[in-house]
């Protein structure tokens, strides 16, 4: 619980690198609209559990890797 208290002292929590996958249509998506899933690292499972149990909504920010920025700017 001390680790969780320490994490929550800041407004931003770095969860490390995560993987993003396209969701299949049967996961409640709207036909013809794409949905994506962010797979969160298990090393923060205590934080995910608290957020899930309390029903709190969070904002998620994405840091774009430099190599992707360079690729997109050539575009």
N, C-alpha and C positions, 0 to 999 in steps of 0.2 A: 504494500500500500504506500510505502514511502516513495517508491519509484514513481507511482502514479501522481502523488502530490507534487513531486518535483517537476514532472512533465506539465502539469496543469498551471504552474506558476507563469508560464509563457503562453501567449495567445497562439503561437505557431508551434506545431510539433512536427519535426522532420521524421517521416516514416521511412526514409530511405528510398531505394528504387523499387518501383512497383510495376506490375504487368497489366496492360489493358487488353481486354479481349472483346470481340463482338458478341453480343448476347444473341441467343437463338430466339426466334419469334414466339415460341411458346412460353417465354418468361414474362408474359404480361405486356409485351410490346404492342404497339399499334402497327397493323399491317402496312408495309411500305415505308416505315420509318425505322431508321437504325438506332439501336441502343447498345451501350457499351457497359462492361463490368470492369471495375478496378479491383484487382486482387491485392489485398492488404497483407503485409508481412506478419507472420505468426508471432514474431518476437514482441509485438505490441498487443497481444490478444487480451491482456488485462484491460487495456484502454478501450479496445473495441467492445468488450463485454460491458463496461460501464456505460459507454455511449448507447449501446443497444438496450440495456436494461432501463435506462432513464428516458429513452425515446428522444434524446436531444438531437437536434439537427446541427450539422457542422458545415462549414464552407471548406471546399477542397481546392487548393491551388496547384497548378501544374507548372513545373520548371522545365522549359524546353531545352534539351541538350544542345550544346554549341554546334555539333556536327549537323543536327537537323536545322538549326537556324541558318547555317551556311548553305545548306542544300536548298532551303526554301527561298533564300534571298537571290539565288541564281536564276530562279524560276520562271 
